[in-house]
């Protein structure tokens, strides 16, 4: 019996993904646990494992295909002892290709279930026509490309072409599904009338109106030599979530200056004692511990806003911002307040390494009760971080530097860093945020207290 392999949901928020790479080819025998493909989700690139045994009879979606919907068929697996050709024949039906709404990269054609993977792709991207199976006959009368709120419905490609050629999309009628404007409509408009001259820079109102729908810079900016880099699924998710955070969460920012000399001294002593175990603590490891201990001490800040509820956590799980080639990811140190700093250090190094390799599991970067973002290694003195929803706060750490500082009523030179807490004001009052910053400062300046 042929087995239809479908696009898996590799994270709770995944609706579609990119089939980045096939690790098997047609004719290969696979068994349960074998890695079949690498799939780029909305969070990271993850491996797709085989559950059943059999032979890869047909690959339906070529590698590099983007926007493959969760549940869409991507390959056919012939069962044990079953002829691969017969398995494909059994599975060959209109249903086999439905749902695989893959968006091939520029220069690739849409895959067909009955076409070999090596078929020559078309030379230029084409707009997806209305659903197959539409009865032949005269083309239906195109409908105005208007949606809710009079927003023009058009594909991203059509928008770019229209803006580059100075064509007003609101004057066109779309021939795509639901009256959507597609490339053919823009090409037709450009062919039946001379291309409009670029709008003058002195028309800010018109430029603002165009920018509302545009996905690329305006014509003047496009004249500058540039490279258009397609956003990865990870970058799209970062952009969406951070935009939602700044639009929906009322941020309040609280900053304190913290003397680091005692922490640096303790770190040196601990590293000397841990050298035989090949463990080297970073300042960040100690700050993770300090933030977790402060959240336990001030539970009013270890919360999340949930509509008509406030979630108050009894454990401090710290999400730590890690920069990766695709963008930013936040692996989590679970229950950091109860762990020793050596355990935090070892766990953080492992999580960071696997994050950069795209090998984290969803439960390792989804969740957390608060976040910590450290840009001190880049020499950044102070910054305000964006809250990572649905969390209620994030701590932004600046660089430690020598500054004049009052110690025991005398002005001295000390190593000082600035830390800024961003708080969700719907869930955390300013006074409670101030208590957390005060506790964090005290723990960092008297680090033995958080190790007891």
C-alpha positions in Angstrom: 0.0 0.0 0.0 1.6 3.3 -1.0 2.2 5.9 1.7 1.7 9.6 1.1 4.3 11.7 3.0 2.8 15.0 3.9 4.4 18.3 5.0 4.7 18.1 8.8 3.8 20.7 11.3 7.2 21.1 13.0 6.1 23.9 15.4 2.7 24.9 16.9 2.5 28.1 14.8 3.6 26.6 11.5 1.1 26.9 8.7 3.5 26.5 5.8 7.2 25.9 5.2 10.1 25.7 2.8 11.3 22.3 1.7 14.9 23.4 1.9 16.7 20.1 0.9 15.9 16.5 0.2 18.3 14.1 1.8 16.9 11.1 -0.2 16.2 10.5 -3.8 13.7 8.4 -5.8 14.5 4.7 -5.4 16.1 5.0 -2.0 15.0 2.6 0.7 14.2 4.2 4.0 13.4 3.0 7.5 11.8 4.5 10.5 14.0 7.2 12.0 15.9 8.0 8.7 16.2 11.8 8.0 14.3 12.4 4.7 14.5 16.2 4.3 15.4 19.6 5.9 12.4 21.8 6.3 12.6 25.6 7.1 9.7 26.4 9.4 8.7 29.8 10.8 11.3 29.4 13.5 14.2 27.3 12.3 15.5 24.7 9.8 14.5 21.3 11.1 14.9 17.7 10.0 12.0 15.6 8.8 12.2 11.9 9.9 10.6 8.9 8.3 8.0 7.1 10.4 7.4 4.2 8.0 9.6 1.9 6.0 9.6 1.6 2.3 11.1 2.9 -1.0 10.9 6.6 -2.1 8.7 6.1 -5.2 8.1 9.7 -6.2 9.2 13.1 -4.9 6.2 15.5 -5.5 7.7 18.7 -4.2 11.2 19.6 -5.3 13.7 21.0 -2.9 13.7 24.8 -2.6 9.9 25.0 -2.9 8.5 27.7 -0.6 5.1 28.1 1.0 4.3 24.4 1.1 1.2 24.1 3.2 1.2 21.8 6.3 -0.5 18.5 5.3 0.3 18.9 1.6 1.7 15.7 -0.1 5.4 16.0 -0.7 6.4 12.4 -1.6 5.1 8.9 -2.1 6.6 6.0 -0.3 6.1 2.4 -1.7 5.5 -0.2 1.0 7.8 -3.2 1.6 7.8 -5.5 -1.5 5.7 -3.1 -3.5 6.7 -1.9 -6.9 7.5 1.8 -6.9 5.9 2.4 -10.3 2.7 0.6 -9.2 2.7 2.7 -6.0 2.9 5.9 -8.0 0.1 4.7 -10.3 -2.1 3.9 -7.4 -1.5 7.3 -5.8 -1.8 9.2 -9.1 -5.1 11.1 -8.8 -6.1 14.8 -8.7 -5.9 14.6 -4.9 -2.3 13.7 -4.9 -1.2 17.2 -6.0 -3.8 19.2 -4.2 -2.8 21.3 -1.2 0.9 21.4 -2.3 0.7 25.1 -2.8 4.4 25.4 -3.1 5.8 28.7 -4.2 8.9 27.9 -6.3 11.8 30.2 -6.2 12.3 32.6 -9.1 13.1 30.6 -12.2 11.3 27.4 -11.0 8.0 26.1 -12.2 5.2 24.8 -10.0 5.8 21.0 -9.4 3.4 18.5 -10.8 2.8 15.1 -9.2 3.1 13.3 -12.6 6.3 15.2 -13.6 9.8 14.1 -12.7 11.8 16.3 -10.4 14.4 16.9 -13.0 12.0 18.5 -15.5 13.3 21.7 -17.0 11.8 24.7 -15.1 10.3 27.6 -17.0 12.7 30.6 -17.5 10.5 33.1 -15.7 8.1 33.0 -12.8 4.5 32.9 -13.7 1.4 33.8 -11.7 -0.6 30.8 -10.5 -3.8 30.6 -12.7 -7.2 29.8 -11.3 -7.7 26.3 -9.9 -7.3 23.5 -12.3 -10.4 21.9 -13.6 -12.2 25.2 -14.5 -14.3 24.4 -17.6 -12.9 25.7 -20.8 -14.7 28.6 -22.4 -14.6 32.4 -22.6 -12.7 34.1 -19.8 -15.0 35.4 -17.0 -15.4 39.1 -16.7 -12.7 40.3 -14.4 -13.9 41.8 -11.1 -12.5 44.9 -9.4 -9.6 44.1 -7.2 -11.2 45.4 -4.0 -11.3 43.7 -0.6 -12.3 44.8 2.8 -11.7 48.5 3.5 -11.3 49.1 -0.2 -7.8 47.6 -0.1 -6.5 46.6 -3.6 -6.0 42.9 -3.9 -2.8 42.1 -5.8 0.0 39.7 -5.8 3.4 40.9 -4.4 4.9 40.5 -7.9 2.1 42.6 -9.5 2.6 45.3 -6.8 6.4 45.6 -7.6 5.9 45.7 -11.3 3.1 48.3 -11.0 5.1 50.5 -8.8 8.2 50.3 -10.9 6.2 51.3 -14.0 4.1 54.0 -12.2 0.8 52.1 -12.7 -2.0 52.8 -10.3 -3.4 49.4 -9.1 -6.7 50.9 -8.2 -7.4 51.5 -11.9 -7.0 47.9 -12.9 -9.4 44.9 -12.8 -7.9 41.7 -11.6 -8.2 38.4 -13.6 -6.8 36.3 -10.8 -8.8 34.3 -8.2 -11.3 36.5 -6.4 -10.5 39.4 -8.6 -6.9 39.5 -7.5 -4.5 41.6 -9.7 -1.7 39.4 -11.2 1.3 40.0 -13.4 -0.7 39.5 -16.6 -3.0 42.4 -15.6 -0.1 44.7 -15.0 1.7 43.7 -18.2 -1.6 44.3 -20.2 -1.9 47.7 -18.6 1.7 48.6 -19.5 1.2 47.4 -23.1 -2.0 49.3 -23.8 -0.7 52.7 -22.5 2.7 54.3 -22.3 4.5 53.7 -19.0 3.7 56.6 -16.6 6.6 58.7 -15.5 7.8 58.2 -12.0 5.8 60.3 -9.5 7.7 63.5 -8.5 9.3 63.5 -5.1 7.4 66.6 -4.2 4.2 64.7 -3.8 4.5 63.3 -0.2 0.8 62.5 0.0 0.7 60.4 -3.1 4.0 58.7 -2.1 2.5 57.9 1.3 -0.6 56.4 -0.3 1.4 54.2 -2.6 3.7 53.1 0.3 0.6 51.8 2.1 0.4 48.9 -0.4 4.0 48.7 -1.6 6.3 45.9 -0.6 9.4 47.4 -2.2 11.0 50.9 -2.0 9.6 53.6 -4.3 10.9 54.2 -7.9 13.4 56.8 -6.8 15.0 54.5 -4.3 14.9 51.5 -6.7 17.2 53.5 -9.0 20.0 53.0 -6.5 22.0 49.9 -7.2 20.8 47.2 -4.8 20.2 43.5 -4.3 16.7 42.2 -3.4 17.1 39.4 -0.8 14.1 37.2 -0.2 13.1 37.0 3.4 13.4 33.6 5.1 10.5 32.2 7.1 12.4 32.9 10.3 12.9 36.6 9.3 9.3 36.9 8.3 8.2 35.6 11.7 10.6 37.9 13.5 9.2 40.9 11.6 5.6 39.9 12.3 6.0 39.2 16.0 8.1 42.3 16.7 5.7 44.5 14.8 2.8 43.0 16.8 4.7 43.5 20.0 5.3 47.2 19.4 1.8 47.8 18.2 -0.1 45.9 20.8 2.0 46.0 24.0 2.4 49.3 25.8 6.2 49.2 26.7 7.6 50.9 29.8 11.4 51.2 30.1 13.4 51.3 33.4 17.2 51.7 33.4 19.7 51.2 36.2 23.5 51.5 36.4 25.1 48.5 38.0 28.6 48.1 39.4 30.2 44.9 38.0 33.5 44.7 39.9 32.3 42.2 42.5 30.7 40.0 39.8 33.8 40.0 37.7 36.0 39.1 40.7 33.6 36.2 41.6 33.6 35.0 38.0 37.4 34.9 38.0 37.5 32.8 41.2 34.8 30.4 40.0 36.5 29.9 36.7 39.7 29.1 38.4 37.9 26.4 40.4 36.1 25.1 37.4 39.1 24.9 35.1 39.6 21.2 35.8 36.1 20.5 34.5 36.7 22.6 31.4 33.9 25.0 32.4 34.3 28.7 31.8 31.6 31.0 33.0 30.6 34.1 31.0 29.2 37.3 32.5 26.0 36.4 30.7 25.7 33.1 32.6 25.7 35.0 35.9 23.3 37.6 34.6 20.8 34.8 33.6 21.0 33.5 37.1 20.6 37.0 38.6 17.5 37.7 36.4 15.9 34.4 37.3 16.5 35.0 41.1 15.1 38.5 40.8 11.9 37.2 39.2 11.4 34.7 42.0 12.0 37.5 44.5 9.6 39.9 42.7 6.9 37.5 41.3 4.7 40.4 40.2 7.0 40.7 37.2 7.1 37.0 36.4 3.8 37.3 34.6 2.1 37.3 31.2 -0.9 39.3 30.1 -3.6 37.0 28.7 -6.7 39.1 27.8 -9.0 39.0 30.8 -6.4 36.9 32.8 -2.9 37.5 34.3 -0.7 34.4 34.2 1.6 34.4 37.3 4.4 31.9 37.0 6.0 30.1 39.9 9.2 29.2 37.9 11.6 31.5 36.1 12.4 30.2 32.6 14.8 32.6 30.9 14.8 33.0 27.1 18.2 34.2 26.0 18.6 36.1 22.7 21.0 34.3 20.4 22.0 35.8 17.0 22.0 33.2 14.2 22.5 33.7 10.4 18.7 33.6 9.8 18.0 36.3 12.4 17.4 35.8 16.1 16.2 32.9 18.3 15.7 32.7 22.0 16.6 29.3 23.5 15.3 28.8 27.1 17.1 28.0 30.3 14.3 26.3 32.2 14.0 27.0 36.0 17.2 29.0 35.9 16.8 30.2 39.5 17.2 26.7 40.9 20.3 25.8 38.7 23.9 26.3 39.5 25.8 28.8 37.3 28.0 26.0 36.0 24.9 24.1 34.8 23.5 27.3 33.2 26.8 27.8 31.4 27.0 24.3 30.0 23.4 24.3 29.0 23.6 27.7 27.4 26.7 26.8 25.3 24.9 23.7 24.0 21.7 25.6 23.2 23.5 28.4 21.4 25.5 25.9 19.3 22.5 24.0 18.3 20.6 27.2 17.6 23.2 28.3 15.1 23.0 24.9 13.4 19.2 25.0 13.3 18.9 21.9 15.5 16.8 23.2 18.4 13.5 21.4 19.1 10.4 23.6 19.4 10.1 23.2 23.2 13.7 24.5 23.5 12.8 28.0 22.1 9.1 28.4 22.6 7.8 29.5 26.0 9.8 31.2 28.7 8.6 33.6 31.3 11.1 36.5 30.6 13.9 37.3 28.3 17.5 38.6 28.5 19.3 40.3 25.6 23.0 41.2 26.0 24.7 43.5 23.5 27.6 44.4 25.7 30.0 42.3 23.6 29.4 44.8 20.8 30.2 47.8 22.9 26.6 49.0 23.1 26.3 51.1 26.2 22.5 51.0 26.6 19.4 50.0 24.6 15.7 49.2 24.9 14.7 45.7 23.8 11.3 44.8 22.3 9.2 42.4 24.5 9.0 38.9 23.3 5.2 38.1 23.5 3.5 36.6 25.4 6.1 37.3 28.0 5.8 40.3 30.2 9.3 41.7 30.3 12.8 41.6 28.8 16.1 42.7 30.2 18.6 44.6 27.9 22.2 44.5 29.0 24.8 47.0 27.9 28.6 46.9 28.0 30.5 47.1 31.2 32.9 50.0 31.1 35.1 52.1 33.4 33.2 55.1 34.7 33.3 57.5 37.6 31.2 56.0 40.3 30.3 56.9 43.9 31.5 54.1 46.3 31.2 54.6 50.1 30.6 58.3 49.6 33.7 58.8 47.5 34.1 59.2 43.8 36.0 56.3 42.3 36.5 54.5 39.0 34.4 51.4 38.7 33.3 48.9 36.1 29.7 49.9 35.4 27.0 48.6 33.0 23.6 49.9 32.2 20.6 47.5 32.3 17.2 48.4 30.9 14.1 46.5 31.6 11.2 46.6 29.1 7.9 45.8 30.8 4.4 45.2 29.5 2.5 48.0 31.3 -0.8 46.0 31.0 0.5 43.4 33.3 3.3 45.1 35.3 3.0 48.4 37.1 6.0 50.8 37.1 6.6 50.4 40.8 6.8 46.6 40.4 9.1 46.9 37.5 11.3 49.2 39.6 11.4 46.6 42.4 12.6 44.0 39.9 15.3 46.3 38.6 16.4 47.1 42.2 16.6 43.3 43.0 18.5 42.6 39.8 21.0 45.4 40.6 21.5 44.2 44.2 22.1 40.6 43.1 24.6 41.5 40.5 26.5 43.9 42.8 26.4 41.3 45.6 26.6 38.1 43.6 27.2 35.7 46.5 23.5 36.3 47.4 22.3 34.6 44.2 24.6 31.6 44.6 23.5 30.8 48.2 
